Amino acid sequence: MNFPERPIRATLAVLALSLGACNSAALLGEAGQSNPKVVTQIERAYEARDACLSKNAVPSSRTNEDVASVAAAVALACMPETNRLIAVTNPYQDPRIAEAILKDSDSKATRFVLLARGEGSN
């Protein structure tokens, strides 16, 4: 069985992101990312993105809004932070990594909206 060659960093990044870990940057460090400056940049980018998602997921006065619509708006409001995260995590511009980070942002936005509504658990 022949598998196409993929850059090891891109494969590790996709694996780390798809695991849905709370701190994917730590997984990248354990997976062989030895540049502490890059790891710190990735950690800070994750923190900034997550802080933005959390801040924007405030409870709405209109309780009839569906969670998906509110989460999409929250994720959109945090696109600058998400784009920064993609840039530092994905220097080779692999579309699979960008897609995984965008899906992670959508998922976390949904989680933060549910938490803000008192419907989720931490």
N, C-alpha and C positions, 0 to 999 in steps of 0.2 A: 504494500500500500504506500503510495507516494503522497507526501504532504507538502504543500508549498512552503517554502522557507519564509519565515516571518521574523522580523527583528525581535530579539528576546525581550527588550524593554517594552515594546508595544504589547506583546503577549502577556507579560507580567502585569502591566498596567490594566489591561482589559480584565485579567483574572482578578486582580485586587478590587477593581470597581464592581465587578459582577458578584463578588462575594457579599456586597452590601455591608461591609464592615463600617463601624462607627468612625474608625480612624484609618482610612485607606493609606494615608501617607506612611503610617507606621508599618503597614504591610509591605509597602514599596521598599522601605528601609531594610526590612528583614529579607526581602527578596533580592537583595544585592545592590540597592541604590546606595552607594557609598559616599556621595557628595552631600555632606551635612547642610551646605547652603541651599541646595536644591530641595532637600527634604524639608527644611524649615520654610522655604517659599511655598511648597505644596501644602504643608500643614496650615500656614497662615491663610492661604487661599481658601482651603476648606472651611476654616473658622469664619472667615469673612462672609463666604457664601451662606453658611448655616446661620450666622447671626442675622444676615439680611432676611433670610426665609422666616426665621423666628419672629423678627420684628414686624414683618409685613403680614403675618398670619394672625392678625388681631380679630377678635370675635366681631362679627357683623351684627348690626342692629336688625338686619333682615335675615331672620333664621330660616326662611324658605329657600335661600340660595343653596344650590347643590355644591357639595364639597369639591367636586372636580372643577367646576367653573371658578370657584374662589382660589383653589390651588393653582390653576393655570395662570390666574392674574398675579398671584404671589410669585410664582416662578418667573413670569415675564418681568415683574418689577425688579427682580434680582439678576437679570441677564448680564449687567456689567460685571458683577462678582462671579457669575458662572463662566463668563467668557475669560476672565482672568484665570480662573481655576483650570479651564481647558488649555489656556496658553502655557501655563507653567507645568502642567501634568503631561502635556502632549506636544513636545517640541518638534516632533516629526510630522505633525498634523495628520495623524491617522484618523480617518472618519469614524472608525469603530470606537475609538476612545472618546471622541467628542460625543458620539451618540450615547455611550454608556454614562457619561457625566451628565448629559441632559436628562436622561431617564432617571438617574439618581436624584437630580434636582427636583424633578416632577414628583418623585416618590416622597422625598423629604418635605416638599411643600405640602403635599396631602397630609402627611403625618403631623406637621406643625399646625395646619388648619384644624385637624381633628383634636389636637391637644388644646388649641385655643378655645374650641367649642366645648371642651370638657368631655369629649367623646372618645379620646384615645388614651393609651397608657404610655408612660415614658419609658 
